């Protein structure tokens, strides 16, 4: 009878543990193959390297402004006829979900900066309802932009392939970065369901602030 009581107590403990809410936590990504690291204690730690480009207001914007904040990054170009309108349209949901929240920033790197001048970025922002208070369209030196996108954000789909600024960068990938400038998520920005997950993951990260 004593054994039965002990077994019953153990069973109840197991059931209670199974019913507990799982702790919300996002992995960290240190490599371009996006292998998730759940305990952030690896010998190699990847951070977004310092950068500064020019936004649609003609002002410098980069890692100095992003440190201590959560940000979302994607690539685009103003003349894109297909993927970018869908991608940027979906990202409006992120902008609208965190309207007026200075802790959440969005950056879109132009992959044709030689064409995307400040005046062109202003027109694009106005046409698409992009608010410069938390969404910055960035232009600058093409080689440096491609380096930032590929080496810091791992945004390119061609993992394991040596690429340079002459290889055109065109991807639907959207990257989530935390306040420490570490990558915490990758999403297909052309899919509304993935944008919903991105928004939920931003809310999870906000609890770390």
One Martini backbone bead per residue (centre of mass of N, CA, C, O) as a GRO file, in nm:
protein
  209
    1UNK     BB    1   0.057   0.063  -0.019
    2UNK     BB    2   0.300   0.253  -0.004
    3UNK     BB    3   0.383   0.222  -0.304
    4UNK     BB    4   0.124   0.341  -0.424
    5UNK     BB    5   0.151   0.627  -0.306
    6UNK     BB    6   0.418   0.699  -0.442
    7UNK     BB    7   0.322   0.654  -0.735
    8UNK     BB    8   0.096   0.864  -0.728
    9UNK     BB    9   0.274   1.112  -0.671
   10UNK     BB   10   0.453   1.086  -0.924
   11UNK     BB   11   0.226   1.107  -1.132
   12UNK     BB   12   0.128   1.389  -1.052
   13UNK     BB   13   0.397   1.535  -1.104
   14UNK     BB   14   0.414   1.473  -1.407
   15UNK     BB   15   0.142   1.603  -1.489
   16UNK     BB   16   0.206   1.889  -1.387
   17UNK     BB   17   0.458   1.933  -1.563
   18UNK     BB   18   0.305   1.895  -1.840
   19UNK     BB   19   0.103   2.151  -1.778
   20UNK     BB   20   0.304   2.346  -1.800
   21UNK     BB   21   0.424   2.625  -1.917
   22UNK     BB   22   0.626   2.703  -2.151
   23UNK     BB   23   0.908   2.861  -2.203
   24UNK     BB   24   0.980   3.160  -2.350
   25UNK     BB   25   1.210   3.112  -2.629
   26UNK     BB   26   1.476   3.212  -2.826
   27UNK     BB   27   1.702   3.158  -3.038
   28UNK     BB   28   2.037   3.154  -3.151
   29UNK     BB   29   2.237   3.282  -3.430
   30UNK     BB   30   2.585   3.208  -3.565
   31UNK     BB   31   2.500   3.095  -3.857
   32UNK     BB   32   2.408   3.052  -4.201
   33UNK     BB   33   2.243   2.773  -4.121
   34UNK     BB   34   2.059   2.818  -3.872
   35UNK     BB   35   2.152   2.705  -3.602
   36UNK     BB   36   2.019   2.648  -3.305
   37UNK     BB   37   2.070   2.825  -2.989
   38UNK     BB   38   1.961   2.792  -2.655
   39UNK     BB   39   2.246   2.824  -2.530
   40UNK     BB   40   2.434   3.123  -2.488
   41UNK     BB   41   2.762   2.947  -2.486
   42UNK     BB   42   2.934   2.975  -2.716
   43UNK     BB   43   3.242   3.044  -2.836
   44UNK     BB   44   3.080   3.163  -3.075
   45UNK     BB   45   2.984   3.502  -3.138
   46UNK     BB   46   2.723   3.663  -3.312
   47UNK     BB   47   2.734   3.991  -3.460
   48UNK     BB   48   2.648   4.284  -3.569
   49UNK     BB   49   2.812   4.482  -3.758
   50UNK     BB   50   2.917   4.776  -3.809
   51UNK     BB   51   2.696   5.044  -3.929
   52UNK     BB   52   2.632   5.311  -4.185
   53UNK     BB   53   2.362   5.476  -4.332
   54UNK     BB   54   2.110   5.614  -4.545
   55UNK     BB   55   1.812   5.753  -4.517
   56UNK     BB   56   1.510   5.905  -4.623
   57UNK     BB   57   1.621   6.172  -4.452
   58UNK     BB   58   1.945   6.192  -4.481
   59UNK     BB   59   2.035   6.003  -4.243
   60UNK     BB   60   2.210   5.847  -4.021
   61UNK     BB   61   2.201   5.475  -3.996
   62UNK     BB   62   2.252   5.216  -3.731
   63UNK     BB   63   2.393   5.047  -3.472
   64UNK     BB   64   2.372   5.285  -3.274
   65UNK     BB   65   2.048   5.289  -3.297
   66UNK     BB   66   1.998   4.964  -3.240
   67UNK     BB   67   2.108   4.949  -2.979
   68UNK     BB   68   1.873   4.821  -2.743
   69UNK     BB   69   1.705   4.705  -2.985
   70UNK     BB   70   1.461   4.585  -3.182
   71UNK     BB   71   1.504   4.426  -3.512
   72UNK     BB   72   1.417   4.447  -3.862
   73UNK     BB   73   1.533   4.275  -4.163
   74UNK     BB   74   1.566   4.377  -4.515
   75UNK     BB   75   1.541   4.347  -4.866
   76UNK     BB   76   1.546   4.591  -5.145
   77UNK     BB   77   1.377   4.762  -5.431
   78UNK     BB   78   1.200   5.011  -5.590
   79UNK     BB   79   1.183   4.847  -5.887
   80UNK     BB   80   1.036   4.614  -5.786
   81UNK     BB   81   0.764   4.410  -5.928
   82UNK     BB   82   0.714   4.165  -5.701
   83UNK     BB   83   0.837   4.082  -5.420
   84UNK     BB   84   0.856   4.355  -5.265
   85UNK     BB   85   0.556   4.437  -5.243
   86UNK     BB   86   0.484   4.194  -5.069
   87UNK     BB   87   0.689   4.225  -4.843
   88UNK     BB   88   0.626   4.522  -4.760
   89UNK     BB   89   0.327   4.475  -4.709
   90UNK     BB   90   0.364   4.269  -4.476
   91UNK     BB   91   0.545   4.464  -4.294
   92UNK     BB   92   0.313   4.652  -4.210
   93UNK     BB   93   0.221   4.474  -3.973
   94UNK     BB   94   0.459   4.544  -3.796
   95UNK     BB   95   0.429   4.846  -3.785
   96UNK     BB   96   0.131   4.842  -3.672
   97UNK     BB   97   0.190   4.664  -3.410
   98UNK     BB   98   0.438   4.902  -3.327
   99UNK     BB   99   0.315   5.167  -3.286
  100UNK     BB  100   0.515   5.389  -3.106
  101UNK     BB  101   0.764   5.186  -3.065
  102UNK     BB  102   1.101   5.248  -2.993
  103UNK     BB  103   1.201   4.934  -2.955
  104UNK     BB  104   1.102   4.913  -3.260
  105UNK     BB  105   1.277   4.828  -3.560
  106UNK     BB  106   1.322   4.905  -3.917
  107UNK     BB  107   1.511   4.761  -4.196
  108UNK     BB  108   1.591   4.856  -4.546
  109UNK     BB  109   1.800   4.732  -4.788
  110UNK     BB  110   1.943   4.843  -5.065
  111UNK     BB  111   2.043   4.663  -5.373
  112UNK     BB  112   2.019   4.962  -5.543
  113UNK     BB  113   2.182   5.235  -5.450
  114UNK     BB  114   2.246   5.376  -5.729
  115UNK     BB  115   1.919   5.433  -5.757
  116UNK     BB  116   1.851   5.475  -5.444
  117UNK     BB  117   1.776   5.757  -5.355
  118UNK     BB  118   1.650   5.970  -5.137
  119UNK     BB  119   1.412   6.066  -5.314
  120UNK     BB  120   1.316   5.778  -5.380
  121UNK     BB  121   1.266   5.689  -5.086
  122UNK     BB  122   1.056   5.897  -5.019
  123UNK     BB  123   0.847   5.812  -5.232
  124UNK     BB  124   0.822   5.518  -5.138
  125UNK     BB  125   0.726   5.576  -4.851
  126UNK     BB  126   0.473   5.739  -4.923
  127UNK     BB  127   0.336   5.522  -5.107
  128UNK     BB  128   0.365   5.286  -4.853
  129UNK     BB  129   0.341   5.396  -4.551
  130UNK     BB  130   0.624   5.478  -4.434
  131UNK     BB  131   0.763   5.523  -4.115
  132UNK     BB  132   1.052   5.688  -3.998
  133UNK     BB  133   1.043   5.629  -3.685
  134UNK     BB  134   1.070   5.279  -3.751
  135UNK     BB  135   1.138   5.298  -4.077
  136UNK     BB  136   1.438   5.226  -4.262
  137UNK     BB  137   1.568   5.335  -4.562
  138UNK     BB  138   1.871   5.208  -4.709
  139UNK     BB  139   2.166   5.371  -4.828
  140UNK     BB  140   2.480   5.322  -5.029
  141UNK     BB  141   2.730   5.120  -5.037
  142UNK     BB  142   2.715   4.831  -5.202
  143UNK     BB  143   2.940   4.656  -5.083
  144UNK     BB  144   2.860   4.706  -4.784
  145UNK     BB  145   2.568   4.612  -4.795
  146UNK     BB  146   2.627   4.320  -4.885
  147UNK     BB  147   2.802   4.255  -4.643
  148UNK     BB  148   2.592   4.298  -4.425
  149UNK     BB  149   2.372   4.101  -4.530
  150UNK     BB  150   2.562   3.837  -4.549
  151UNK     BB  151   2.761   3.849  -4.286
  152UNK     BB  152   2.557   3.947  -4.059
  153UNK     BB  153   2.248   3.838  -4.154
  154UNK     BB  154   2.228   3.590  -4.351
  155UNK     BB  155   2.009   3.651  -4.596
  156UNK     BB  156   2.108   3.459  -4.792
  157UNK     BB  157   2.027   3.155  -4.966
  158UNK     BB  158   2.337   3.089  -5.061
  159UNK     BB  159   2.459   2.866  -4.889
  160UNK     BB  160   2.809   2.816  -4.937
  161UNK     BB  161   2.839   3.063  -5.132
  162UNK     BB  162   3.037   3.263  -5.311
  163UNK     BB  163   2.986   3.614  -5.274
  164UNK     BB  164   2.917   3.932  -5.425
  165UNK     BB  165   2.822   4.247  -5.544
  166UNK     BB  166   2.768   4.105  -5.838
  167UNK     BB  167   2.563   3.940  -5.683
  168UNK     BB  168   2.248   3.936  -5.667
  169UNK     BB  169   2.017   4.057  -5.416
  170UNK     BB  170   1.725   3.833  -5.369
  171UNK     BB  171   1.495   3.828  -5.092
  172UNK     BB  172   1.244   3.711  -4.845
  173UNK     BB  173   1.411   3.749  -4.608
  174UNK     BB  174   1.374   3.783  -4.249
  175UNK     BB  175   1.529   3.955  -3.972
  176UNK     BB  176   1.584   3.893  -3.625
  177UNK     BB  177   1.692   4.132  -3.371
  178UNK     BB  178   1.835   4.210  -3.088
  179UNK     BB  179   1.964   4.427  -2.841
  180UNK     BB  180   2.260   4.269  -2.897
  181UNK     BB  181   2.294   4.196  -3.205
  182UNK     BB  182   2.129   3.921  -3.237
  183UNK     BB  183   2.011   3.647  -3.388
  184UNK     BB  184   1.648   3.515  -3.362
  185UNK     BB  185   1.538   3.516  -3.676
  186UNK     BB  186   1.367   3.357  -3.964
  187UNK     BB  187   1.171   3.473  -4.256
  188UNK     BB  188   0.902   3.461  -4.482
  189UNK     BB  189   0.781   3.763  -4.608
  190UNK     BB  190   0.559   3.637  -4.824
  191UNK     BB  191   0.422   3.516  -4.556
  192UNK     BB  192   0.177   3.582  -4.334
  193UNK     BB  193   0.237   3.362  -4.117
  194UNK     BB  194   0.535   3.456  -4.069
  195UNK     BB  195   0.461   3.739  -3.973
  196UNK     BB  196   0.304   3.648  -3.727
  197UNK     BB  197   0.549   3.512  -3.594
  198UNK     BB  198   0.724   3.760  -3.577
  199UNK     BB  199   0.542   3.923  -3.389
  200UNK     BB  200   0.548   3.717  -3.158
  201UNK     BB  201   0.861   3.720  -3.122
  202UNK     BB  202   0.882   4.014  -3.044
  203UNK     BB  203   0.719   3.985  -2.782
  204UNK     BB  204   0.921   3.796  -2.650
  205UNK     BB  205   1.169   3.990  -2.660
  206UNK     BB  206   1.047   4.221  -2.487
  207UNK     BB  207   1.089   4.057  -2.215
  208UNK     BB  208   1.414   4.112  -2.223
  209UNK     BB  209   1.426   4.435  -2.176
   0.00000   0.00000   0.00000
